[in-house]
Amino acid sequence: MFEDRKDAGRQLGKELRRLSLRDPLVLGIPRGGVATGAAIAKTIDAELDVVFAHKLRCPGHPEFAIGAVGEKGIPLFDEALLHRLGINEHEFLLECQEEIDEISRRKRLFRWVRPPAEIEGRSVIIADDGIATGSTMLAALAAIRQRRPYELIVAVPVVPRNRYEAIAAKCDQLVCLQVATAFHSVSEFYRSFTAVTDEQVVKTLRAFAPVGGG
């Protein structure tokens, strides 16, 4: 059980200190992942930035993920799952566009404070406050892998056992504090799991902004 995202990030940072990192960069997935990522970055004395990826929600059941979309607008999804749920192409494309629009909105807001960090040749750590289906993390990994990092590390407090291998297969190292056999939601692993706002993300990015940027 973690006290909050900051506590989880500190613990992850301690684990990451054991690794030989090359010019480390922490990328938080907004919004909760930025809070976790900030604590990691502070612990390992690394740069902090964001990576944009958003969950695709099932029409009529927004709590259920049907995939994810990354910052380039390329959706990641299971076609068989869409078929089983009876989601037609029109519904799917509408949901994709809605989440792409949300990514664009966040980009305008966050990039005003924090221009994109250099990725190539660095140890890049993608952080979130937990993994449920893994679709958002996989979309983030796919987007960042194209930018040629030296290595790509996932740092999360908790991941369900049935998603561990899928995530580990797409990164160079998965640093996880708890692999959960019984899993209902990320929030159950925290004592405090209050919503993170855009304003809090902006404040965090501003605090970590490199000199001369943002």
N, C-alpha and C positions, 0 to 999 in steps of 0.2 A: 504494500500500500504506500503510495507516494503522498506527501503532504499537498503538493501542488505542482504545477509545471516547472517552476524554478527548482524545486527540490529534485525532480526527475532529471532535469537538465544538468544539475551539478553532479549527480551520480553518474550520468552518462559521460560527462566530461572527465571524471576520474578514471573511467575505463579507457577512454580515448587517449589519455596521457600515456598509457602503456605502449602505444603504437608509435612507430617512427613516421611522422607525418611530414609531408613536403609542402611548405607554405600553406598551411591549412585554411580552408574557407568553409564556413558553415552556412548552409542554405536552409532557411526555415520555410515550411509550407504554411502560408497564411490560413487561418490566423493563429491558431493554437501552437503550431510548430515554430512560429517566430519567438514566442515566449520561451519555449523549451530550448530552441536554438540559441537564444541570447545567453541563457545560463551556461550552455555548453561552450559558446565562444569565449565567455568571460573566464571560464575555468581553464581552458587550454590556450588562452591568449590568441585567439584567432579572429579573422575578419568575419563579419556577418552580412548576409544578403538574403534575398528571398528567391524562391522558385515558384512559378505559378502553375498550379494544377488544381483541377476542381472535379469533385464527384459528380457523376451523372445520376440523376434521381429518377426512380420509377414513377411514371405519371400516375397520380392518385395515391401514391404511397411514398412520399418524399424521404422517409427515413430509410428506404431500401435502395442501395446502390446498384446500378446496372452497368457501371463502367466509370470512366473518367476521361477528362480531356486536358491536354497540356497546353503550354503557352503558345504553341504554334497552331493550335486549333485542331489537332489531329486526335480523334477519339480512339480510346482503347476500350473494347467491349467484347462480350461473348455473344456471338450471333445466335447460338443455340438457346442461351438464356432469354434473349429478347423474344424468340419464337415461342418458348414455353410460357412466357408471361403475356403473350398476345399483344406485344407492342409493335405497332406498324411503323413503316419507314417515316411517315409524316410526323408521328409523335416523337420518334427518336431524334429526328433532325431539329424539331422545335426545342427539345430539351438541350441538345448540343449547342444550339445558337444562344439559348438563354445563359448557359454556363460560359460560353465564349465571351458573351457580352459582359458577364461579371468579371472575368479575368481582365478584360480590357479596362473596365472601370478601376479595378485594383491597380493595374499597371500605371494608369494615369496618376493615381493617388500616391502610390509608394515610390515610383520612379522619380517623382518630383523631389523626393527627399534623398533617395538612394539610387544613383545610376548603377547599371549592371556591373558587377565585379568581373574581372578577368578569370576565366575558368581553366584554360588550357595549361597543362603541365602541373596542376596543383592537386593536392589531396582535398577532395571535395566531400563534405559530410552533409547529407540531406537529413534534416531533423523534422520530426513531427511529435505530437504529444501522445501518439499511439497509432496502431494499425488495426483496422476492423476487417474490411474485405481486401485491402491492399491495392485497390485499383488506382487510387490517387497517387500513392507512392510509386507504382509502376509507371504511371504517366510522367511523373517528375523524373524518374531515372532515365526513361527513354529520351526525354528532352535534353538532359544534361550530358548524357553519354555522347551525343552528337557534337558536343563542344570540346571534346578531347581532354578530359581531366587526366592527371597522372593516375589517380585511382578514385573510385567512387564508393563511398562508405555510407551505409544507412545507420542512423542512430535513433532508436525509439525506446521508450520505457517498456512497452508491452506489445506483443504480437501473438495472435492466436496460433496454436500449434499447427493447425491445418493450413495456415498461410505462410508459415516460416520458410519452407523450401522454395516457394514461388518467388518470394522477395530475395532470398539469399542467392538464387540463381541469376539474378539480374544486377547484382552489385559485387564489388570485390570483397567486401566484408560487411557483415550485419552485426552491429553492436546492439544488443537487446538485454535489458535487465530482467525481464520476465517473459517466459514463453508459457502462455496460458492454455491449459486443456479445457477448462470451463470458461467460456467467454460469451458475454451478452453485449457489453458496450465498453468503450474505453473509459468512460467516467467512473465505472465501478472500481477502478484501480487507484482512484484519487480520493483524498479526504475533501479537498477543495478543487472544484472543476468549473469555475465560473467562466462565462463566455468572454472571449477576447474581442475587443472592438477594433475597428479600423484605426481609430484615434490612438489606441495603445500601440498598435503596430507601427504607426508613423513615429510616435515618440521613441520607441525602441530603436528603429532604424536611424533616427536622427542622432541618438546617443552613440551609435556605433559607426556613424558615417565617417569615411576616411577624410583626412584633412584636405580641403580644396574640392570636396565632392558634396553635392546636395545642399 
